Amino acid sequence: MKSFKTFCIGAVASIALAGGASAQTFSPEGPHTLNGTVTVSKGITLTCTMSGTGTVSGGTATITGLSLSGGMLGLCGSITFSGLPYAVTSASTSSITIVDVRAVGVTGNCRGNLTGSFNQSTGQITFNNATIPSDPAGGAPCVVNGTVSTSPAISFTIP
């Protein structure tokens, strides 16, 4: 019985330490912007300019504003984002996730994480068929393709 208790305590401790080890530290501190051309699809495909604002504070990154513009008949501007700010996280130095993105569009809504590959040297995020699940579930997801640049270029470390 004593061995089992020791095993359980060790297992809980290793899980707790593993969670703490995955915390990332973003830099440089201060306000940031992101801009680039993306295609977004949910029933129809539009080529849009993605613009955003964010901040890095205490090593934590958040997106405080996000918008789309342009596209056929200006339809990109009809897609809005709610529930801001969005946390930014990563499980590896080559990917980045924008957490709990909430997109409201003419062909339906989507809600969930948006993950793209990340280039540490340029601060660019590339979305390659990145999906955000339909909200409510059951519909087509939102699919994002394209590259956005951060300015000043962000980078991060994972201890």
C-alpha positions as CSV (number, residue, x, y, z in Angstrom):
1,M,0.0,0.0,0.0
2,K,2.8,2.4,0.9
3,S,4.4,1.8,-2.6
4,F,1.1,2.6,-4.3
5,K,0.8,5.9,-2.3
6,T,4.4,6.8,-3.3
7,F,3.6,6.0,-6.9
8,C,0.5,8.2,-6.9
9,I,2.3,11.1,-5.3
10,G,5.1,10.8,-7.8
11,A,2.7,10.6,-10.7
12,V,0.8,13.7,-9.6
13,A,4.0,15.6,-9.0
14,S,5.4,14.8,-12.5
15,I,2.1,15.9,-14.1
16,A,2.2,19.2,-12.2
17,L,5.8,19.8,-13.2
18,A,5.2,18.9,-16.8
19,G,2.4,21.5,-17.1
20,G,4.7,24.2,-15.6
21,A,7.5,23.3,-18.0
22,S,5.4,24.1,-21.1
23,A,4.9,27.8,-20.2
24,Q,6.3,30.0,-22.9
25,T,7.8,33.5,-22.5
26,F,7.1,35.9,-25.3
27,S,9.2,39.0,-26.2
28,P,9.7,41.9,-26.8
29,E,7.4,43.5,-24.2
30,G,4.9,46.1,-25.4
31,P,2.3,46.6,-28.1
32,H,2.4,44.6,-31.4
33,T,0.5,44.5,-34.6
34,L,-0.1,41.7,-37.0
35,N,-0.9,42.1,-40.7
36,G,-1.1,39.8,-43.8
37,T,-3.2,38.3,-46.5
38,V,-5.2,35.2,-45.7
39,T,-8.0,33.2,-47.4
40,V,-10.9,32.3,-45.2
41,S,-13.5,29.7,-46.1
42,K,-16.8,28.7,-44.7
43,G,-19.1,27.9,-47.6
44,I,-17.4,30.6,-49.7
45,T,-13.7,31.4,-50.0
46,L,-12.6,35.0,-49.6
47,T,-9.1,36.6,-49.8
48,C,-8.8,39.1,-47.0
49,T,-6.4,41.4,-45.3
50,M,-6.0,40.3,-41.6
51,S,-5.1,43.1,-39.2
52,G,-4.7,42.8,-35.5
53,T,-3.3,44.4,-32.3
54,G,-1.8,42.7,-29.3
55,T,0.5,43.1,-26.4
56,V,3.2,41.2,-24.7
57,S,3.3,41.9,-20.9
58,G,5.2,39.9,-18.3
59,G,6.2,37.4,-21.1
60,T,2.5,36.7,-21.9
61,A,1.0,37.5,-25.3
62,T,-2.6,38.4,-26.0
63,I,-4.4,39.6,-29.1
64,T,-6.6,42.6,-28.2
65,G,-8.1,43.4,-31.6
66,L,-8.6,41.4,-34.8
67,S,-10.3,42.2,-38.1
68,L,-10.6,41.2,-41.8
69,S,-11.0,43.6,-44.7
70,G,-11.3,43.6,-48.5
71,G,-12.5,40.6,-50.4
72,M,-15.2,40.1,-53.0
73,L,-17.7,42.9,-52.6
74,G,-16.0,43.9,-49.3
75,L,-17.4,40.7,-47.6
76,C,-14.3,40.2,-45.4
77,G,-15.4,43.3,-43.4
78,S,-18.7,41.5,-42.5
79,I,-16.7,38.9,-40.6
80,T,-16.2,40.0,-37.0
81,F,-14.4,38.6,-33.9
82,S,-15.9,38.6,-30.4
83,G,-14.7,37.5,-27.0
84,L,-11.4,39.4,-27.2
85,P,-8.8,39.4,-25.9
86,Y,-7.4,36.1,-27.0
87,A,-4.6,34.4,-25.3
88,V,-1.6,33.2,-27.4
89,T,0.1,30.0,-26.4
90,S,2.4,27.4,-27.9
91,A,3.4,23.8,-27.3
92,S,6.6,24.1,-29.5
93,T,8.8,26.8,-30.8
94,S,7.6,26.2,-34.3
95,S,3.9,26.6,-33.8
96,I,1.6,29.2,-32.2
97,T,-2.1,29.0,-31.1
98,I,-4.6,31.8,-30.7
99,V,-7.0,30.5,-28.0
100,D,-10.8,30.5,-28.3
101,V,-11.2,32.6,-31.4
102,R,-14.8,33.5,-32.0
103,A,-15.6,34.4,-35.6
104,V,-19.0,35.6,-36.6
105,G,-19.7,35.6,-40.4
106,V,-22.5,35.7,-43.0
107,T,-22.2,31.9,-43.7
108,G,-22.1,31.0,-40.0
109,N,-20.0,31.2,-36.8
110,C,-16.9,29.4,-35.7
111,R,-15.3,29.1,-32.3
112,G,-12.1,27.4,-31.1
113,N,-8.3,27.5,-31.3
114,L,-6.5,28.7,-34.4
115,T,-3.0,27.2,-34.8
116,G,-0.3,28.0,-37.3
117,S,3.3,27.4,-37.9
118,F,5.6,30.0,-36.4
119,N,8.9,31.3,-37.7
120,Q,11.0,32.5,-34.7
121,S,13.5,34.6,-36.9
122,T,10.8,36.6,-38.7
123,G,7.9,36.5,-36.3
124,Q,5.6,35.3,-39.1
125,I,2.6,33.0,-38.5
126,T,1.6,30.7,-41.4
127,F,-1.9,29.2,-41.4
128,N,-2.1,26.1,-43.6
129,N,-5.6,24.8,-43.7
130,A,-6.0,25.8,-40.1
131,T,-9.5,25.1,-38.9
132,I,-11.8,26.6,-36.3
133,P,-14.8,24.4,-35.5
134,S,-18.3,25.5,-36.4
135,D,-20.3,27.1,-33.7
136,P,-22.8,25.5,-33.1
137,A,-21.2,22.1,-33.9
138,G,-22.2,20.2,-37.0
139,G,-21.6,22.9,-39.6
140,A,-18.6,23.5,-41.8
141,P,-15.5,24.7,-40.0
142,C,-13.8,28.0,-40.8
143,V,-10.6,27.3,-42.7
144,V,-7.7,29.8,-42.8
145,N,-4.7,29.9,-45.1
146,G,-2.0,32.5,-45.4
147,T,0.8,34.3,-43.6
148,V,0.6,37.2,-41.1
149,S,3.6,39.2,-39.8
150,T,4.0,40.5,-36.3
151,S,5.6,43.9,-35.8
152,P,7.8,44.3,-34.0
153,A,8.5,40.6,-34.6
154,I,7.7,38.5,-31.6
155,S,9.6,35.4,-30.5
156,F,9.2,33.1,-27.5
157,T,11.0,30.5,-25.5
158,I,9.8,27.4,-23.9
159,P,11.8,26.3,-20.9
